[in-house]
Amino acid sequence: MITDKTTLKEVFSNNNNFDELYPDDIRSLSRLHWTSIEIAKRAGRFLAATPGAKILDIGSGVGKFCLSAGYHHPDCNFYGVEQRGSLVGIANQVQQQLSVANVTFIHANFTQLDYSAFDHFYYYNSFYENLIDESLYIDNHIDHSESLYYYYTDYLYGVLKQRPQGTRLVTYQSSYERIPAAYRLVESDVDMLFNCWIKYR
Ligand SMILES: C[S@@+](CC[C@H](N)C(=O)[O-])C[C@H]1O[C@@H](n2cnc3c(N)ncnc32)[C@H](O)[C@@H]1O
């Protein structure tokens, strides 16, 4: 239970402490499927560029990026869209426990959103689950297929292409070829797995 500021600070500075907030089965998926607290903090710092910015995590899982970034940047608003209702439920529970007010989780397919409502984006290779071995799936409650992978990455490419100049994007463990050419790479780390982009035209 989070009861005082010191404990809260410890939770947001250590990935294992943060993962302790989740049920065992969710925690066991962490290494493969959820952003670490360290990466979430770095991504948040880049995306929270101006007060009031609205930042969307495309495929927010159990909310680690949004909750961490929301805690560190209370002057911005973070949104997570997630297709699995069970994960949205868990993200909401942990949000309540942490009392982070500037985060909203949306249960939907990312193709259903109006992107004019958001300024900047975080993307942790959310559709890759369609290409991996079944034994590594988060669960079997949704359809997986190679064609879905290409449909979603093409859709996201189209969304990013439409966004205005100045849009910021952080990609983690994602392929460069699915990012429109109008995005300039401005920072790269973790063997080029962590990448920060700004749309320049
Ligand atoms: C690699 S996990 C990343 C979770 C979270 N962004 C994080 O960094 O901790 C990808 C998530 O995207 C979700 N996802 C995949 N396709 C989606 C879609 N079409 N619409 C909404 N969510 C999707 C999956 O259910 C999964 O929870």
The ligand as an SDF file (V2000), in Angstrom:
LIG
                    3D

 27 29  0  0  0  0  0  0  0  0999 V2000
    4.1210   -3.7830  -25.9490 C   0  0  0  0  0  0  0  0  0  0  0  0
    2.6320   -3.4720  -25.0280 S   0  0  0  0  0  0  0  0  0  0  0  0
    3.0620   -1.8600  -24.4170 C   0  0  0  0  0  0  0  0  0  0  0  0
    2.2250   -1.4030  -23.2530 C   0  0  0  0  0  0  0  0  0  0  0  0
    2.5340    0.0130  -22.7560 C   0  0  0  0  0  0  0  0  0  0  0  0
    2.5680    0.9830  -23.8270 N   0  0  0  0  0  0  0  0  0  0  0  0
    3.8370    0.0420  -22.0310 C   0  0  0  0  0  0  0  0  0  0  0  0
    4.7630    0.5770  -22.6440 O   0  0  0  0  0  0  0  0  0  0  0  0
    3.9580   -0.4690  -20.9110 O   0  0  0  0  0  0  0  0  0  0  0  0
    1.4810   -3.1410  -26.3520 C   0  0  0  0  0  0  0  0  0  0  0  0
    0.0270   -2.9670  -25.9290 C   0  0  0  0  0  0  0  0  0  0  0  0
   -0.6890   -2.4760  -27.0740 O   0  0  0  0  0  0  0  0  0  0  0  0
   -1.9830   -3.0280  -27.0590 C   0  0  0  0  0  0  0  0  0  0  0  0
   -2.5170   -2.9770  -28.4220 N   0  0  0  0  0  0  0  0  0  0  0  0
   -2.0850   -3.7070  -29.5110 C   0  0  0  0  0  0  0  0  0  0  0  0
   -2.8310   -3.4110  -30.5860 N   0  0  0  0  0  0  0  0  0  0  0  0
   -3.7330   -2.4720  -30.2020 C   0  0  0  0  0  0  0  0  0  0  0  0
   -4.7780   -1.7730  -30.8790 C   0  0  0  0  0  0  0  0  0  0  0  0
   -5.0420   -2.0070  -32.1590 N   0  0  0  0  0  0  0  0  0  0  0  0
   -5.5060   -0.8700  -30.2000 N   0  0  0  0  0  0  0  0  0  0  0  0
   -5.2610   -0.6420  -28.8690 C   0  0  0  0  0  0  0  0  0  0  0  0
   -4.3050   -1.2980  -28.1670 N   0  0  0  0  0  0  0  0  0  0  0  0
   -3.5330   -2.1890  -28.8220 C   0  0  0  0  0  0  0  0  0  0  0  0
   -1.7660   -4.4530  -26.5480 C   0  0  0  0  0  0  0  0  0  0  0  0
   -2.9690   -5.0070  -26.0610 O   0  0  0  0  0  0  0  0  0  0  0  0
   -0.6880   -4.2360  -25.4850 C   0  0  0  0  0  0  0  0  0  0  0  0
   -1.2550   -4.0440  -24.2260 O   0  0  0  0  0  0  0  0  0  0  0  0
  1  2  1  0
  2  3  1  0
  2 10  1  0
  3  4  1  0
  4  5  1  0
  5  6  1  0
  5  7  1  0
  7  8  2  0
  7  9  1  0
 10 11  1  0
 11 12  1  0
 11 26  1  0
 12 13  1  0
 13 14  1  0
 13 24  1  0
 14 15  1  0
 14 23  1  0
 15 16  2  0
 16 17  1  0
 17 18  1  0
 17 23  2  0
 18 19  1  0
 18 20  2  0
 20 21  1  0
 21 22  2  0
 22 23  1  0
 24 25  1  0
 24 26  1  0
 26 27  1  0
M  CHG  2   2   1   9  -1
M  END
$$$$
